[in-house]
Amino acid sequence: MEGKVNTDKVFQGERLKEAREARGYTIRELTEKIELNNHQTLSKYENGKAIPPAEVLYKIMNTLDFPFNYFFEKENYDDMNNIVFFRSKASTTAKLKKMHEIKIEWVIRIFNYLESIVDFPQSDLPQIEEKEPSFFKPRDFEEIEEIALNMRKRWNLSNGPITDLTHLFEKHGIVVSTIDSNDYYVDACSKWVGNRLFILVGNEKASPSKIKFTLAHELGHYLLHHNITKEEFNTKNIYKRMEEEANHFASAFLLPAEVFSTELVTHTMDYYLLLKRRWQVSIQAMIYRSKELNLINDYQASYLWKQISKRGWRTKEPYDDVLLKERPILLKEAIELINTHNVKTKVELRDEAKLSADDIEAIATLPQGYFSQYTGKDNVIFF
């Protein structure tokens, strides 16, 4: 019986480019890795001007660790905002930001796939009306304080500490993913589809208090900067102001003024240490908050910052190792539920998500090797 050619599968050059950038390769570097004669050939593959022969595609798959189907899927992201918000160091390279932009798209991809099988909590973030592009208007910090308090009221929170912010976010439909990275340049990035917020924490090894503040910061971007234009986003002074506003929101959301002010009865470093155990927020964040609320003057703030530096606490503070290590479970539990109830096998989950097993495990916070019985390099490419 004569076999049929599957005409539905068309090689997508943009997928090759995305895979290359996700792994941090330049065109020349990947050309050398897969032993092509020149980088112009690879460029033609990415631009859709040529299709790689099977043996070349096989080398690409193995070098970049992507399944065959990944390169034959055309996705439309037109319904998503095209801005990815970053909380990162000023020295973060465009290459590194691009890697995280792609990975947060994978978070969305995995969520969309799983949502076609199971029901997730509905997002109950405010449905912010899309407006015509307008000039950016800085938010008054008093307004930001009110927005933060209203958000806590919306979620029926007291004005005390939030023990597990990651769990709280997931409960209210925010999708959180953390990746295990040795890179400390990107704390997190975020993106939203409608009122569904997706957050990718760039380094799960960061201290729990830092991750907590980072999550609140990204929520701030959604609530404060939903209608920002790409042009404004790329304007240096506007971007700086947005970061200040998101930081202020995070402070106000995690450390509500009325209760925090009442509890800050003295301004010694030992007392800030005590408050850190209760609020699970860094000492440095509490000092900033104290200054924002005029609970300490410039002289007191300067003294406290000198103490932070003198004790070597700029990068690692006391109690960082004993605070609750928050871990997202939403995607992990969905995959385990689907597999445990025999809705999909592990191999079906892996293949239908169209990402490598390692990437799915990382994004969904699954144990390393969860798909191990299926992760051997295939010797046959199935079309």
N, C-alpha and C positions, 0 to 999 in steps of 0.2 A: 504493500500500500504506500503510495507516494506521500511523503510528509508535507505538511503545510508550513509556509513561512509566516511567522507572526508579524504582520505589518503594523500592529499597534505599538510595537516597541521602536522608538526612534531615539537615537543617541542625542542627549542634551548637552551641548558644549558648556553651558553655564554651570551645569552640575560638576563638570570636571574642574572648572575654575574654582567653584565653591569648595570642593574637596581639597584641592591644592592649598587654598588660602587657609582652610581650617587646620591643616597640618603645619602651616607656617613656611611652606616652600615658595621660593620664587620660581618663575618659569624655567630659568636656567638650571636651578638646583634640581628640579624634578626631571628635566631633560637628561641630566647626567645620571640620575638615579635609575631611570628606566632605559638608559643607554640608547636614546634617540640620536640621530645624526646631527640635528640642529634644533634650536629652540623655536624656530619659525614654524616647524611642523606641529609642535605642541600648541603653539598659539593658534594655528588653524583649527585644531581640534576644539579648543575652547571657544572660538568665534563661530563655530558651526560651518566652517568652510571645508572641512574634511572630517571623515569618520575614522577613528583609529581601528586598524585591523585587530582581529581577535587576540593575537599574541601580544600586541602592545597594550590592549585594554587589560589583559590578564596581569601584565607587569604593573600597570597603574593601580589595579585593584589591590594587589598584594603590597605594593609600596605604601599606598595611602590607607590601606585597611578599610575599604568600603566594599559593600556587596554589589553585585552586578546590577541589580534593579535600581540602585541609587542613581546611576548614570542615565537611566531611561525614563525618569519621572519628571514631568514638567509641572511645577507648582505655581499657583497664582497667589501672590501675597498682596494683591491690590486692595483687599479689604482691611489691611493692617496699616497702622500709622507707620511711616517710614523713618521714624526717628527712634534711635536706641539711646536711652539715657545712661550715662556712665558715672559711677563714683570711682575715681581713679586718680593716680598721681599725675601731676602736670607733665612728667617726663614719659608717660605712657606712649608707645609708638602707635602709629596708624595700623601697622601690621598686627599688633597685639589686640587692638580694638576690633579689627576686622575678624579675628579668630573668635572673639566673644560674641560679636554680632551674629555670626553664623551659628554658634552654639545655642544662643537663645532662640534662634529660629528652629533648632532641633527640639528644644523644650516644647515649643508650640506644636511642632509636627507630632511628637510623641503624645502630647495631650490630646490633640485632635483625633489621632488614631484610637487612643484608648476611650475617648468620649463616644466614639461610634459603637462601643461595646458595653460600657458601663456608665452609670449616672454619677456625675461629680456634684459636689455642692454648688449651687448657683452662686455667682458672684453678687454680693449685695453692696458693692461699692456704689457710690452715687453715680447715676447715669448722667454724665456731663454732656450737655448739648453741644454738638459741633457748631462752631460759629465760622463766619467768613473770616479769613485772615485779617488780623488787625495789629496795630502796633503793640509791642509788649509794654505792659504797665506794671511796674514793680509793686509788690504787695506790701502793705503796711504790716509791721510785725505784730501789731495788736490784732489785725485781721487773721493772721496766721495762727495766733494763739486760739482764737475763737474757732477756726476751722479744725484745729487739733482736738479741742474739747468736744466739739460736735461729733467728730468721728468716734471718740470714746463713748459718747452717749448713744450713738447709732448702734454700737456693738454692746451696749449695756455693761460697760466697764465701770468700775469704781475709779476714783482718782489715785489709787495706789499703784504699786509696782505691777508690771506684767511679767509673769514668770516665764512663759514660753510663747514668745511672739510668733515664731514659725508656725506652731500649732494653731494659734489664733488666726493667723493669715489664712492657713489652709481651710480652717473651719468656715471662713467667710468667703471662700472661693478664689483666693489668690493662689497662684501656682508658684511654688518656690523650688528651685533646684540649686544644689551646691556641687561644685566640682573640686576634686582634690588636685591642687596645683601648687607647685613650688614658686609660682610667680606672685609677687606681692604688689604689682603695679595696678591691678584692677580689683577693687573691692567688690563691685557688683555692677550689673547692668540690668535695665528693665525696659519692657515694651508692653503695650496693651492692644487688645482686640476688643472693640466695644468697651464694656466696663470690666472685662476680664484682664487682670494685671498679671504679668509674668515677670518673675525676678530670678536672675541667675547670680548666685553668690560666687565671686571669682576665686575665693580661696577658703575652703572649709576649715583650714588649719588656723585661721585668724581667731582671736580670742572671742569667747561668747558675747562679751559686752560690745565688741566692735561689730560683730555680725548683727546683733540686735539693733544697734544704731543705724547700720547700713540698710537694713530692711525698712525701718521707719523712714529713712531718707528717701528711699525709692517710692514708698507710698506717698510721700510729700510731693514728688514730681507728678504723680498721677493726678492728685487733687488740685495742685497749684498751676500746672503747666500743660494741661491737656490739649490746649489749642495753639500751642507754640508753632510757629512756622519753621521750616528748615533753615531759611535765611537768618532768622533771629537766633535759632539754636547755634548757628555757626558764627555768631557775632560775639567776640571775646568778652566784652563788658556785660552783655546780656546773659551769657552763659555763666559768668562769675556770679551775677546777681541771683540767678536761678539756683545755683549751688548754695548760696547763703540762705535763701528762702527754704530750701529743702532741709538744710541743717537746722534751721530754726524750728521748722515743723517737727523734725525728729525729736529735738529737745523738749518741745512743748507737749508732744504726744507721750513721750516716755517719762517725763518728769513734770507733771501738771503743777502749775505755779502755786496754787493755794496749799496743797498738801506738802510739796517739796519745801516750800518756804517755811512752813510750820516746823518741819522736822530738822531743818538746818539750824540747830541751836548754837553751834559754835563752828569756827572755821579752821580748826586744826587739821593737819593731814590725817591723824589717827581717827578723827571723827568722819572724815570723808571715806576712809577705809571701811568703817562700820556701815556707812550708808551704801557703799558699793555692794556689800553682802545682801542688803535688803532690796535695793532697787535693781541690782544686776546691770548697772550702767557704769561705764568707766569713770574713774576719778577725774580724768581730763574733761569728759563731757559734763560732769557735774560742776566743775569749776567754771566752764563756759556758761552753763546755765545760771550759776550763781551770779556771774557778772551781768548776764542778760537781764536778770530780775533785780539788779542793783542791790543784791544781798551782800555783796562785797564791793569795796572801792578799788580803784586802780592799784593802790599800794598793796592791798591784800592779795589781789589777783597776781601781781608781779611776784610777790613773795612765794605764793603757792606754785607758780610756774618754775621758779628757781629751785624749789624743793623737788619738784617732779624731775627736773634735769639732774640735780645733784644726786638723787637716788637711782638714776638710770631707769626711770619708769616711762620714758617717752614711747618705747616700743613694747615693753612688757611690764605690766603692773602686777602687784600682789593680787592673789585670788583669781587670776585668769584661769588657773588650772583647776579650780574647785567649783566655779560657776557651772550651771546647767549647760551642757553642750547640746544646743538645739539641732534637730535633724528633721528635714522634711520627710514625710511618709506618704503623701497623697498618691504620687505616681507609683511608688513601690507597692503599696497595698493594692492598687488597681491591677497591676500586673500579676501579683501573687493570687489575687482573687480569681482572675480570669483563668489562670493556670490550674489552681487548686480545684476549681469546679469544672475542669475539663472543657471549658468553652474554647480555649485555644491551647495548643501545646507550646512549649518554649520555642521550638523551632519555627512555628507559625508566627508567634509574637515577634521573634527576631526578624524573620524574613518580611513580614508585612509592615513592620516599622521602617524597613529599608535603611537601616543604619548598622554599623558594626556592633557586635555584642558588647565590646568594651565601652562604646559610646552610650549605648542604652543603659548599661549597668551604672555608668558614672552619673548620667543625667537623672535616672530614677532612684539613685541611692541604693541600688541593689548590691548584694555582696559580690565582690570580685569573683568571677567564675560562675556566676548564676547560670549563664548559658554555656558553660564550659564543654558540655558533652556535644555541643554543636559548633564549636568555634574553630575546629581544625581547618586549615586552608584547603579549600576545595580544589580538586584536580580537574574538574570538569566545569565549564561555563554553560549554564542552562539558558537557552533563549526562549 
